[in-house]
Amino acid sequence: MLLTDTHTHLYYETDEEKQALLFQRCFENSVTRLFLPNVDLSSIAKIDELVRKYPENCFAMAGLHPCDVKEDYAQVLAEIYQSMEGKKIYAIGEIGIDLHWDKTTLAIQQTAFREQIKWAKAMKLPIVIHCREAFDQVFEVLEAEKGDDLRGIMHCFTGNLEQAKKTIELGFYLGIGGVVTYKKAGLDEVLMHIPLEHIVLETDSPFLAPVPYRGKPNESSYLVHIAQRVADIYNLSIEEVAEITTANSVDIFNV
């Protein structure tokens, strides 16, 4: 069995011993493909270090998280873009719109989102979208940019069935994480109407730990609990879910 975590911030753990144990537990639980979304300037070097340590397992993204889009965003974007030179990048992410924390930055979030979509198109890369309380605003940008050259993942999808179908129509996979294990989330009812061929798995570690670790720091090894819940929803074995969702990740990231 081979599981792929399409979205993990494992680099937040900087203690070398603890970090090594995180990876050991990943490998013990068949989580051997780990995609690392960038969030700001400080995370670039941390991701680079993990890719250096685990070149067969870690795959880098580049992007500016919407919550980190501030007044100096243009300069930050320029530095992130420059940081990609000479490196293998597998996606532009995580990028998008977040209206949970700060609605006043919507305009510059939209501008930064569009700019990074342009990077992805020019580089023929997928995008990984962060969307929190902003489906309408994200869909507006995606509708304007849609085409065969726009694809990727709607990270941490927690929307309704209509939003799920819209996401898929726009050429995106649904990133399913720990929320699917929460009893009152209702995500299981949405997935019952969505073929598994449109889904990838993720942890978003260290956030959103699945049951039975809810409320505690998340880690990529916990992907097995997410995969098992998805297997239960689709009435499949966890091995089948691992095979299909990993194949989907290969289709997205081309690796």
C-alpha positions, 0 to 999 in steps of 0.5 A: 500500500502506498499513501500520498499526503498531498498537503502537509506542513511537516517542515513546521517541526524544526527539532531534528529528532522529532522531525525524524520520528514524524517521518519514521511514523509516516513510513511505518504507515505507508505514507511515502509521498509528501507534498509540501505547500509553501506559505511565506518567505520563511518556509522556503528554506524549510521545505528545501531542507526536507526535500534535500533530506528526503528526495524520494519522498518530499515534493516542493510547492511555491506560493504565498498563503492568502493569510500572508498577503499583506501590503508588501505582497508584490515584493514577497511574490517577486522573492517567491518567484525568484526562489523557484529558479533552479529548483523542481517545483511540483505546484503553485500553492498554497494560494487562494482567498481566506475571508475568515481572519481578515476581509479587508485584504480581499482585493489584494488577495484576489490580485495575488491569487491571479498573479500566481495562477499566471505563474502556474499557467506559464510553468504548466503546473497545477495550483493548490487552493486555500479557500476559507469562507470564500467559495464565491470569490474563489470561483469568480477568479477560477471562472475567469481563468478557466481552461485546459491550462488551469488544474489542481486541488481544492485543498481542505475541501469542506463545502457542500455538494453543489460546491464540490461539483462546481470545483470538479467542473472547473478541473480540480480535485477535492483535497479530503483531510481530517474533517471527513472523520468528524461526525457533524461535518457532513462531508461524508454525505457529500462524498457519497455523490462524488466518484473517488476518481475526483479525490486526493487525500491530505492531512494539512498537518499539523492542523485538523487532526482526524479522529481519534486525534482530533484536537491534538497536533496532526501529522502525516502518519495519521493519513491512514485514519483519513484513508480508512474513513474514505474507504468506509464511505465508498465501501472499498478496502483502504488499499483500493483507496490508497491506489486510486487517490495516489493515482489521482495525485500522480495525474495532478503533480506528474510524479 
